[in-house]
């Protein structure tokens, strides 16, 4: 049977810490990408709604001008 000494245990801990650190970094990057994708979609939706609101207000303003003229 193979005897795994304390040297192996001492060497494995830094490797596990390094792997955990890289896993955390990858998780953060993936989460950030998902957040930014969702944020872009929400921004597009908001801009679309603002465009519709601007058009509505411009139409209201034009209708008021027409009503005043007649």
VMD Tcl script that builds the backbone (N, CA, C; Angstrom):
set m [mol new atoms 210]
animate dup $m
set s [atomselect $m all]
$s set {name element resname resid chain x y z} {
  {N N UNK 1 A 0.842 -1.164 0.000}
  {CA C UNK 1 A 0.000 0.000 0.000}
  {C C UNK 1 A 0.896 1.238 0.000}
  {N N UNK 2 A 0.422 2.265 -0.699}
  {CA C UNK 2 A 1.211 3.479 -0.835}
  {C C UNK 2 A 1.045 4.351 0.390}
  {N N UNK 3 A 2.122 4.853 0.871}
  {CA C UNK 3 A 2.081 5.728 2.030}
  {C C UNK 3 A 2.130 7.181 1.563}
  {N N UNK 4 A 1.039 7.905 1.828}
  {CA C UNK 4 A 0.991 9.324 1.468}
  {C C UNK 4 A 1.375 10.087 2.721}
  {N N UNK 5 A 2.476 10.758 2.629}
  {CA C UNK 5 A 3.007 11.449 3.792}
  {C C UNK 5 A 2.467 12.863 3.935}
  {N N UNK 6 A 2.940 13.566 4.936}
  {CA C UNK 6 A 2.483 14.926 5.193}
  {C C UNK 6 A 2.880 15.901 4.085}
  {N N UNK 7 A 3.913 15.521 3.298}
  {CA C UNK 7 A 4.318 16.412 2.210}
  {C C UNK 7 A 3.207 16.548 1.180}
  {N N UNK 8 A 2.516 15.441 0.920}
  {CA C UNK 8 A 1.431 15.475 -0.055}
  {C C UNK 8 A 0.283 16.341 0.451}
  {N N UNK 9 A -0.044 16.191 1.716}
  {CA C UNK 9 A -1.114 16.988 2.304}
  {C C UNK 9 A -0.771 18.467 2.316}
  {N N UNK 10 A 0.472 18.777 2.556}
  {CA C UNK 10 A 0.906 20.174 2.572}
  {C C UNK 10 A 0.912 20.742 1.164}
  {N N UNK 11 A 1.130 19.909 0.158}
  {CA C UNK 11 A 1.171 20.384 -1.226}
  {C C UNK 11 A -0.228 20.514 -1.817}
  {N N UNK 12 A -1.156 19.702 -1.352}
  {CA C UNK 12 A -2.500 19.701 -1.939}
  {C C UNK 12 A -3.308 20.927 -1.498}
  {N N UNK 13 A -3.057 21.438 -0.308}
  {CA C UNK 13 A -3.830 22.577 0.202}
  {C C UNK 13 A -3.641 23.822 -0.669}
  {N N UNK 14 A -2.428 24.216 -1.012}
  {CA C UNK 14 A -2.292 25.388 -1.908}
  {C C UNK 14 A -2.937 25.171 -3.281}
  {N N UNK 15 A -2.857 23.946 -3.782}
  {CA C UNK 15 A -3.479 23.641 -5.070}
  {C C UNK 15 A -4.994 23.802 -4.968}
  {N N UNK 16 A -5.590 23.288 -3.894}
  {CA C UNK 16 A -7.039 23.428 -3.709}
  {C C UNK 16 A -7.447 24.890 -3.532}
  {N N UNK 17 A -6.647 25.635 -2.817}
  {CA C UNK 17 A -6.943 27.063 -2.638}
  {C C UNK 17 A -6.872 27.783 -3.982}
  {N N UNK 18 A -5.875 27.473 -4.781}
  {CA C UNK 18 A -5.744 28.081 -6.102}
  {C C UNK 18 A -6.927 27.714 -6.994}
  {N N UNK 19 A -7.316 26.447 -6.985}
  {CA C UNK 19 A -8.460 26.015 -7.787}
  {C C UNK 19 A -9.749 26.692 -7.322}
  {N N UNK 20 A -9.920 26.807 -6.020}
  {CA C UNK 20 A -11.101 27.481 -5.484}
  {C C UNK 20 A -11.117 28.952 -5.904}
  {N N UNK 21 A -9.965 29.580 -5.888}
  {CA C UNK 21 A -9.865 30.983 -6.304}
  {C C UNK 21 A -10.247 31.137 -7.775}
  {N N UNK 22 A -9.711 30.279 -8.644}
  {CA C UNK 22 A -10.053 30.345 -10.066}
  {C C UNK 22 A -11.527 30.045 -10.300}
  {N N UNK 23 A -12.081 29.100 -9.569}
  {CA C UNK 23 A -13.509 28.801 -9.693}
  {C C UNK 23 A -14.342 30.014 -9.289}
  {N N UNK 24 A -13.947 30.685 -8.246}
  {CA C UNK 24 A -14.659 31.885 -7.800}
  {C C UNK 24 A -14.587 32.979 -8.866}
  {N N UNK 25 A -13.432 33.184 -9.456}
  {CA C UNK 25 A -13.258 34.195 -10.501}
  {C C UNK 25 A -14.145 33.870 -11.700}
  {N N UNK 26 A -14.177 32.620 -12.112}
  {CA C UNK 26 A -15.023 32.210 -13.241}
  {C C UNK 26 A -16.494 32.436 -12.899}
  {N N UNK 27 A -16.895 32.099 -11.685}
  {CA C UNK 27 A -18.277 32.318 -11.252}
  {C C UNK 27 A -18.641 33.802 -11.307}
  {N N UNK 28 A -17.748 34.646 -10.822}
  {CA C UNK 28 A -18.011 36.091 -10.826}
  {C C UNK 28 A -18.129 36.598 -12.258}
  {N N UNK 29 A -17.250 36.156 -13.137}
  {CA C UNK 29 A -17.301 36.602 -14.532}
  {C C UNK 29 A -18.581 36.163 -15.222}
  {N N UNK 30 A -18.990 34.926 -15.012}
  {CA C UNK 30 A -20.228 34.434 -15.614}
  {C C UNK 30 A -21.428 35.206 -15.064}
  {N N UNK 31 A -21.445 35.448 -13.762}
  {CA C UNK 31 A -22.532 36.217 -13.163}
  {C C UNK 31 A -22.569 37.640 -13.717}
  {N N UNK 32 A -21.414 38.234 -13.885}
  {CA C UNK 32 A -21.340 39.590 -14.429}
  {C C UNK 32 A -21.850 39.623 -15.866}
  {N N UNK 33 A -21.475 38.644 -16.662}
  {CA C UNK 33 A -21.949 38.593 -18.042}
  {C C UNK 33 A -23.459 38.420 -18.111}
  {N N UNK 34 A -24.005 37.563 -17.267}
  {CA C UNK 34 A -25.459 37.381 -17.242}
  {C C UNK 34 A -26.163 38.666 -16.822}
  {N N UNK 35 A -25.611 39.334 -15.819}
  {CA C UNK 35 A -26.193 40.593 -15.356}
  {C C UNK 35 A -26.172 41.644 -16.455}
  {N N UNK 36 A -25.038 41.769 -17.146}
  {CA C UNK 36 A -24.924 42.785 -18.194}
  {C C UNK 36 A -25.863 42.481 -19.364}
  {N N UNK 37 A -26.030 41.225 -19.708}
  {CA C UNK 37 A -26.954 40.851 -20.777}
  {C C UNK 37 A -28.376 41.243 -20.397}
  {N N UNK 38 A -28.758 40.940 -19.157}
  {CA C UNK 38 A -30.101 41.289 -18.686}
  {C C UNK 38 A -30.268 42.809 -18.597}
  {N N UNK 39 A -29.236 43.494 -18.151}
  {CA C UNK 39 A -29.288 44.957 -18.051}
  {C C UNK 39 A -29.467 45.580 -19.425}
  {N N UNK 40 A -28.754 45.081 -20.422}
  {CA C UNK 40 A -28.901 45.603 -21.779}
  {C C UNK 40 A -30.322 45.423 -22.290}
  {N N UNK 41 A -30.911 44.271 -22.013}
  {CA C UNK 41 A -32.298 44.022 -22.441}
  {C C UNK 41 A -33.244 44.992 -21.742}
  {N N UNK 42 A -33.062 45.203 -20.461}
  {CA C UNK 42 A -33.915 46.128 -19.713}
  {C C UNK 42 A -33.734 47.556 -20.215}
  {N N UNK 43 A -32.501 47.927 -20.546}
  {CA C UNK 43 A -32.245 49.263 -21.083}
  {C C UNK 43 A -32.934 49.450 -22.436}
  {N N UNK 44 A -32.881 48.416 -23.280}
  {CA C UNK 44 A -33.578 48.497 -24.569}
  {C C UNK 44 A -35.074 48.663 -24.367}
  {N N UNK 45 A -35.639 47.893 -23.436}
  {CA C UNK 45 A -37.073 48.004 -23.149}
  {C C UNK 45 A -37.421 49.397 -22.642}
  {N N UNK 46 A -36.605 49.947 -21.749}
  {CA C UNK 46 A -36.858 51.277 -21.216}
  {C C UNK 46 A -36.777 52.329 -22.310}
  {N N UNK 47 A -35.779 52.217 -23.179}
  {CA C UNK 47 A -35.650 53.172 -24.274}
  {C C UNK 47 A -36.845 53.102 -25.226}
  {N N UNK 48 A -37.327 51.901 -25.472}
  {CA C UNK 48 A -38.504 51.721 -26.318}
  {C C UNK 48 A -39.727 52.392 -25.688}
  {N N UNK 49 A -39.901 52.212 -24.397}
  {CA C UNK 49 A -41.021 52.838 -23.704}
  {C C UNK 49 A -40.898 54.358 -23.710}
  {N N UNK 50 A -39.679 54.857 -23.529}
  {CA C UNK 50 A -39.474 56.306 -23.569}
  {C C UNK 50 A -39.773 56.861 -24.963}
  {N N UNK 51 A -39.391 56.134 -26.000}
  {CA C UNK 51 A -39.708 56.575 -27.359}
  {C C UNK 51 A -41.213 56.645 -27.576}
  {N N UNK 52 A -41.935 55.646 -27.093}
  {CA C UNK 52 A -43.395 55.671 -27.230}
  {C C UNK 52 A -43.997 56.823 -26.444}
  {N N UNK 53 A -43.468 57.088 -25.260}
  {CA C UNK 53 A -43.967 58.193 -24.448}
  {C C UNK 53 A -43.701 59.533 -25.132}
  {N N UNK 54 A -42.532 59.699 -25.710}
  {CA C UNK 54 A -42.204 60.934 -26.427}
  {C C UNK 54 A -43.147 61.115 -27.607}
  {N N UNK 55 A -43.382 60.049 -28.367}
  {CA C UNK 55 A -44.298 60.147 -29.500}
  {C C UNK 55 A -45.700 60.506 -29.027}
  {N N UNK 56 A -46.142 59.906 -27.960}
  {CA C UNK 56 A -47.473 60.198 -27.424}
  {C C UNK 56 A -47.572 61.668 -27.012}
  {N N UNK 57 A -46.570 62.161 -26.299}
  {CA C UNK 57 A -46.586 63.551 -25.858}
  {C C UNK 57 A -46.506 64.509 -27.040}
  {N N UNK 58 A -45.734 64.178 -28.054}
  {CA C UNK 58 A -45.679 65.028 -29.247}
  {C C UNK 58 A -47.023 65.060 -29.949}
  {N N UNK 59 A -47.694 63.914 -30.021}
  {CA C UNK 59 A -49.030 63.866 -30.631}
  {C C UNK 59 A -50.019 64.691 -29.821}
  {N N UNK 60 A -49.921 64.605 -28.513}
  {CA C UNK 60 A -50.812 65.400 -27.658}
  {C C UNK 60 A -50.570 66.886 -27.886}
  {N N UNK 61 A -49.318 67.272 -27.997}
  {CA C UNK 61 A -48.972 68.673 -28.215}
  {C C UNK 61 A -49.500 69.148 -29.570}
  {N N UNK 62 A -49.348 68.320 -30.592}
  {CA C UNK 62 A -49.856 68.685 -31.917}
  {C C UNK 62 A -51.372 68.806 -31.909}
  {N N UNK 63 A -52.037 67.907 -31.215}
  {CA C UNK 63 A -53.501 67.955 -31.132}
  {C C UNK 63 A -53.959 69.226 -30.423}
  {N N UNK 64 A -53.247 69.655 -29.418}
  {CA C UNK 64 A -53.610 70.882 -28.701}
  {C C UNK 64 A -53.417 72.096 -29.591}
  {N N UNK 65 A -52.354 72.101 -30.393}
  {CA C UNK 65 A -52.122 73.209 -31.309}
  {C C UNK 65 A -53.226 73.275 -32.358}
  {N N UNK 66 A -53.637 72.140 -32.859}
  {CA C UNK 66 A -54.706 72.093 -33.855}
  {C C UNK 66 A -56.016 72.584 -33.237}
  {N N UNK 67 A -56.303 72.161 -32.010}
  {CA C UNK 67 A -57.528 72.576 -31.335}
  {C C UNK 67 A -57.538 74.084 -31.084}
  {N N UNK 68 A -56.420 74.671 -30.792}
  {CA C UNK 68 A -56.332 76.114 -30.541}
  {C C UNK 68 A -56.539 76.904 -31.833}
  {N N UNK 69 A -56.044 76.354 -32.924}
  {CA C UNK 69 A -56.142 77.054 -34.198}
  {C C UNK 69 A -57.568 77.052 -34.742}
  {N N UNK 70 A -58.368 76.080 -34.440}
  {CA C UNK 70 A -59.734 76.016 -34.982}
  {C C UNK 70 A -60.740 76.681 -34.098}
}
mol reanalyze $m
mol bondsrecalc $m
mol representation Tube
mol addrep $m
